[in-house]
Amino acid sequence: MERRIIEFLKENKETFISGEEISRKLKVTRTAVWKHIQNLKENGYEIVAQPHYGYRLAGIPDKLLPDEISYRLNTKIFGKRIFSYVSTTSTNDVAYMLAEQSMPEGALILSEKQTKGRGRMGRQWASPPGGGLYFSVILRPKITPTEAGKITLMASISIAKVIRDSFGLEAVIKWPNDVYIGREKICGILTEMNAEQDGINFIILGIGINLNTAPGSLPKGAASLMCKTKKQVNRIEFLQKLLCELELHYLKIKNLKFEEIITQWRDLSMTLGRRVKVKWRSNLIEGQAMDIDSFGALIVRDDFGFFHHILSGDVSVMK
């Protein structure tokens, strides 16, 4: 009921709506309307009540509320089921558990804070409350385990594109899973999968983005979009745009159009054409990052002229 009240107020946000009109529209008593309005206020909604005029929505809380995320979200797969937490160990942990319980593809898991947020290679991901965007999505693509890198690439493109389109910032991608602005990291991506030899049961796409994180809460070499734009970022709007963009690129993978993703990735890469150092398994490779292949592997030509196709590894771009 409270969701319907908020939607009704949003549709008429330029004017006051009487309690009588709301009760008639939603077929509840005026007393029930008043009680629901009080609950909404307690949850952070700014609702102005004016005698003889009614109610007007003046502000929405900066919280990752499922009803706000789903409001007019124009997707068919991503975000049809939403689980939002105040705090959790890692959204990937929760998503993995739900995926094992047959949660459908596109389910979205978010948290205001992660106590054990992590990145690739077991690194910690700083996840302070109230500023970042930490979420995971359950995916069930019909691809082989060697193609799992495609998911990371499509996600990095989606994030970089939303940042560029929304703020005009030159977001670039460091293979395979980081988004930078200049020399500062804005976003990290962690994909984890449950697979058999010939197919994937599910992939958990985990994303952490520094939106409004204060500089003092960020590790060295990282920045937030608020630092770059000098203004607060609306987290719900950003997330909705990103979910639409992720779905668009994910469908390209499902429809066998990965070459389009490769082309976009090349244009946004800060890795290609640069000298890199790659820690891969027990090897250390130094050379030139040449391209990515049809599986999303980084192609590196080492100093002896040999080419390596690297599906996973720790890459440092040399200055």
C-alpha positions as CSV (number, residue, x, y, z in Angstrom):
1,M,0.0,0.0,0.0
2,E,2.8,2.4,0.9
3,R,4.4,1.8,-2.5
4,R,1.1,2.7,-4.2
5,I,0.8,5.9,-2.1
6,I,4.4,7.0,-3.1
7,E,3.7,6.3,-6.7
8,F,0.5,8.3,-6.6
9,L,2.4,11.2,-4.9
10,K,5.2,11.0,-7.5
11,E,2.7,11.2,-10.4
12,N,1.3,14.4,-8.8
13,K,4.5,15.8,-7.3
14,E,3.8,19.4,-8.4
15,T,0.7,19.7,-6.3
16,F,-0.9,18.8,-3.1
17,I,-3.2,15.7,-3.0
18,S,-5.9,15.5,-0.4
19,G,-6.1,12.5,1.9
20,E,-9.7,12.0,0.7
21,E,-8.5,11.7,-2.9
22,I,-5.8,9.3,-2.0
23,S,-8.2,7.2,0.1
24,R,-10.7,7.1,-2.8
25,K,-8.0,6.3,-5.4
26,L,-6.5,3.4,-3.3
27,K,-9.8,2.3,-1.7
28,V,-8.7,2.7,1.9
29,T,-9.8,4.9,4.8
30,R,-8.3,8.3,5.4
31,T,-7.0,7.0,8.7
32,A,-5.2,4.3,6.9
33,V,-3.7,6.8,4.5
34,W,-2.5,8.9,7.5
35,K,-0.8,5.9,9.1
36,H,0.9,4.9,5.9
37,I,2.1,8.5,5.4
38,Q,3.6,8.4,8.9
39,N,5.4,5.2,8.2
40,L,6.8,6.6,5.0
41,K,8.1,9.7,6.9
42,E,9.8,7.4,9.4
43,N,11.5,5.7,6.5
44,G,13.0,9.0,5.3
45,Y,10.5,10.2,2.7
46,E,9.9,14.0,3.0
47,I,6.2,14.5,2.7
48,V,4.7,17.9,3.4
49,A,1.2,17.9,5.0
50,Q,-0.8,21.1,4.5
51,P,-4.3,21.5,6.2
52,H,-7.1,21.7,3.7
53,Y,-4.7,20.9,0.8
54,G,-3.3,17.4,1.6
55,Y,0.0,15.9,1.0
56,R,2.9,16.6,-1.4
57,L,6.1,14.5,-1.9
58,A,9.1,16.9,-1.3
59,G,12.0,14.5,-1.1
60,I,13.1,10.8,-1.4
61,P,15.6,9.3,1.0
62,D,19.1,8.4,-0.2
63,K,18.5,4.7,0.5
64,L,18.7,1.7,-1.8
65,L,15.0,0.9,-1.4
66,P,13.6,-1.8,-3.7
67,D,10.5,0.2,-4.5
68,E,12.5,3.2,-5.6
69,I,14.8,1.1,-7.7
70,S,12.0,-0.7,-9.5
71,Y,9.9,2.5,-10.0
72,R,9.8,2.9,-13.8
73,L,12.8,0.7,-14.3
74,N,12.8,-0.2,-18.0
75,T,14.3,-3.7,-17.9
76,K,13.1,-7.1,-18.7
77,I,15.7,-9.2,-16.8
78,F,17.8,-7.1,-14.5
79,G,16.2,-6.0,-11.2
80,K,12.9,-7.9,-11.4
81,R,13.7,-9.3,-8.0
82,I,15.5,-7.0,-5.5
83,F,17.0,-7.8,-2.2
84,S,18.4,-4.8,-0.3
85,Y,20.4,-4.9,3.0
86,V,21.6,-2.3,5.4
87,S,24.8,-4.4,6.0
88,T,26.1,-7.8,4.8
89,T,29.4,-9.6,4.4
90,S,29.4,-9.3,0.7
91,T,26.6,-9.1,-1.8
92,N,28.3,-11.8,-3.9
93,D,28.0,-14.1,-0.9
94,V,24.2,-13.5,-0.6
95,A,23.8,-13.8,-4.4
96,Y,25.7,-17.1,-4.6
97,M,23.5,-18.5,-1.9
98,L,20.3,-17.4,-3.6
99,A,21.5,-18.7,-7.0
100,E,22.1,-22.1,-5.4
101,Q,18.5,-22.0,-4.3
102,S,17.3,-21.5,-7.9
103,M,16.8,-17.7,-7.7
104,P,16.0,-16.6,-11.3
105,E,18.4,-14.7,-13.6
106,G,18.5,-10.9,-13.1
107,A,17.9,-11.0,-9.3
108,L,19.6,-7.9,-7.8
109,I,21.3,-7.9,-4.3
110,L,22.4,-4.6,-2.8
111,S,23.8,-3.5,0.5
112,E,24.5,-0.1,2.0
113,K,27.6,-1.6,3.6
114,Q,29.8,-4.7,3.2
115,T,31.8,-6.0,6.1
116,K,33.9,-8.3,3.9
117,G,33.7,-6.7,0.5
118,R,36.3,-8.3,-1.8
119,G,37.9,-7.8,-5.2
120,R,39.9,-10.1,-7.5
121,M,42.9,-12.0,-6.2
122,G,41.4,-12.0,-2.7
123,R,41.9,-8.2,-2.2
124,Q,39.6,-6.3,0.1
125,W,37.2,-3.8,-1.4
126,A,36.5,-0.8,0.9
127,S,32.7,-0.7,1.4
128,P,31.8,2.2,3.8
129,P,28.1,2.9,4.3
130,G,26.2,5.7,2.7
131,G,28.4,6.6,-0.2
132,G,29.1,3.7,-2.5
133,L,27.0,1.4,-4.7
134,Y,27.7,-2.3,-3.9
135,F,25.6,-4.9,-5.7
136,S,25.5,-8.3,-7.3
137,V,23.4,-9.7,-10.1
138,I,22.6,-13.4,-10.7
139,L,23.2,-14.4,-14.3
140,R,22.6,-17.7,-16.1
141,P,24.2,-17.4,-19.5
142,K,24.5,-20.4,-21.8
143,I,28.2,-20.1,-22.3
144,T,31.3,-22.2,-21.5
145,P,33.5,-21.5,-18.5
146,T,36.3,-20.2,-20.8
147,E,33.8,-17.5,-22.0
148,A,33.1,-16.2,-18.5
149,G,35.4,-13.2,-19.1
150,K,32.8,-11.8,-21.5
151,I,30.6,-10.9,-18.5
152,T,33.4,-8.8,-16.9
153,L,34.1,-7.0,-20.2
154,M,30.4,-6.2,-20.9
155,A,30.0,-4.9,-17.3
156,S,33.0,-2.7,-17.5
157,I,31.8,-1.2,-20.8
158,S,28.4,-0.6,-19.3
159,I,29.8,1.2,-16.3
160,A,32.2,3.4,-18.3
161,K,29.4,4.3,-20.7
162,V,27.0,5.4,-18.0
163,I,29.7,7.5,-16.3
164,R,30.6,9.2,-19.6
165,D,27.0,9.8,-20.7
166,S,25.8,11.0,-17.3
167,F,28.8,13.2,-16.3
168,G,30.9,13.8,-19.3
169,L,33.9,12.2,-17.6
170,E,36.5,10.2,-19.6
171,A,36.0,6.9,-17.9
172,V,38.3,4.1,-19.2
173,I,38.8,0.4,-18.6
174,K,41.8,-1.4,-17.2
175,W,41.7,-5.0,-18.2
176,P,39.9,-7.0,-17.0
177,N,37.7,-5.5,-14.3
178,D,38.5,-1.9,-13.2
179,V,37.1,1.4,-14.4
180,Y,39.3,4.5,-14.0
181,I,39.0,8.2,-14.4
182,G,42.5,9.4,-15.1
183,R,44.8,7.5,-12.8
184,E,42.2,6.9,-10.1
185,K,40.1,3.9,-9.7
186,I,36.3,4.4,-9.5
187,C,34.9,0.9,-9.9
188,G,35.8,-2.7,-9.5
189,I,34.1,-5.8,-10.8
190,L,34.2,-9.4,-9.4
191,T,32.6,-12.3,-11.2
192,E,32.3,-15.7,-9.6
193,M,30.8,-18.7,-11.2
194,N,29.4,-22.1,-10.5
195,A,30.2,-24.3,-13.5
196,E,30.8,-27.8,-14.8
197,Q,33.2,-28.7,-17.5
198,D,30.9,-28.0,-20.4
199,G,28.7,-25.3,-19.1
200,I,27.9,-22.6,-16.5
201,N,25.2,-23.1,-13.9
202,F,25.3,-19.4,-12.9
203,I,27.6,-16.4,-12.7
204,I,27.5,-13.8,-9.9
205,L,28.4,-10.4,-11.3
206,G,29.5,-8.2,-8.4
207,I,30.1,-4.5,-8.8
208,G,31.4,-1.9,-6.4
209,I,31.4,1.8,-7.4
210,N,32.6,4.8,-5.5
211,L,29.7,7.3,-6.0
212,N,29.5,9.6,-3.0
213,T,32.3,8.0,-0.9
214,A,34.3,10.6,1.1
215,P,38.0,10.8,0.1
216,G,39.1,9.9,3.7
217,S,37.2,6.5,3.3
218,L,39.0,5.5,0.1
219,P,42.3,3.7,-0.3
220,K,45.2,5.2,-2.1
221,G,44.7,5.4,-5.8
222,A,40.9,5.5,-5.7
223,A,38.4,8.3,-6.1
224,S,34.6,8.7,-6.1
225,L,32.4,10.3,-8.7
226,M,31.4,13.0,-6.1
227,C,35.1,13.9,-5.9
228,K,35.2,14.2,-9.7
229,T,31.9,16.1,-10.3
230,K,32.0,18.1,-7.0
231,K,28.4,17.2,-6.4
232,Q,26.3,14.5,-4.8
233,V,25.3,11.7,-7.2
234,N,21.8,10.3,-7.1
235,R,22.4,6.7,-6.5
236,I,19.0,5.4,-7.6
237,E,19.1,7.2,-10.9
238,F,22.7,6.0,-11.5
239,L,21.7,2.4,-10.7
240,Q,18.7,2.5,-12.9
241,K,20.7,3.7,-15.9
242,L,23.4,1.1,-15.2
243,L,20.9,-1.8,-15.0
244,C,19.5,-0.8,-18.3
245,E,22.9,-0.6,-19.9
246,L,24.0,-3.9,-18.3
247,E,21.0,-5.6,-19.7
248,L,21.6,-4.1,-23.2
249,H,25.1,-5.5,-23.3
250,Y,24.3,-8.8,-21.7
251,L,21.7,-9.5,-24.4
252,K,24.4,-9.0,-26.9
253,I,26.3,-11.9,-25.3
254,K,23.2,-14.0,-25.3
255,N,22.4,-13.1,-28.9
256,L,26.0,-14.0,-30.0
257,K,27.0,-10.4,-30.7
258,F,30.1,-10.3,-28.6
259,E,32.1,-8.7,-31.4
260,E,30.1,-5.5,-30.8
261,I,31.3,-5.5,-27.2
262,I,34.9,-6.1,-28.2
263,T,34.8,-3.1,-30.5
264,Q,33.4,-0.9,-27.7
265,W,35.9,-2.2,-25.2
266,R,38.9,-1.4,-27.5
267,D,37.7,2.2,-27.7
268,L,37.5,2.5,-23.9
269,S,40.6,0.6,-23.0
270,M,43.5,2.2,-21.1
271,T,45.4,-1.1,-21.4
272,L,45.8,-1.7,-25.1
273,G,48.9,-0.4,-26.8
274,R,50.6,0.0,-23.4
275,R,53.5,-1.8,-21.9
276,V,52.1,-4.2,-19.1
277,K,53.3,-6.5,-16.5
278,V,51.1,-9.6,-16.0
279,K,51.2,-11.9,-13.0
280,W,49.6,-15.0,-14.5
281,R,49.5,-18.3,-12.5
282,S,53.2,-18.6,-11.4
283,N,54.5,-16.6,-14.3
284,L,55.4,-13.0,-14.8
285,I,55.0,-11.6,-18.3
286,E,56.2,-8.3,-19.5
287,G,55.4,-6.9,-22.9
288,Q,52.9,-5.0,-25.0
289,A,49.1,-5.4,-24.6
290,M,48.0,-5.9,-28.2
291,D,44.3,-6.8,-28.2
292,I,41.6,-9.1,-26.7
293,D,40.4,-12.2,-28.4
294,S,36.9,-13.6,-29.0
295,F,36.8,-15.0,-25.4
296,G,37.8,-11.7,-23.8
297,A,41.3,-12.8,-23.1
298,L,44.1,-10.2,-23.1
299,I,46.7,-10.8,-25.9
300,V,50.1,-9.8,-24.8
301,R,53.3,-9.9,-26.9
302,D,56.2,-10.5,-24.6
303,D,59.7,-9.1,-25.0
304,F,60.8,-12.3,-26.9
305,G,58.0,-11.9,-29.5
306,F,55.7,-14.6,-28.1
307,F,52.0,-14.0,-27.8
308,H,50.1,-14.9,-24.7
309,H,46.3,-15.2,-24.4
310,I,45.5,-14.4,-20.8
311,L,42.0,-15.2,-19.5
312,S,42.8,-14.2,-15.9
313,G,45.7,-12.4,-14.2
314,D,46.9,-9.4,-12.4
315,V,47.8,-6.6,-14.8
316,S,49.9,-3.6,-14.1
317,V,50.0,-0.8,-16.8
318,M,53.5,0.6,-16.9
319,K,54.0,4.3,-17.0
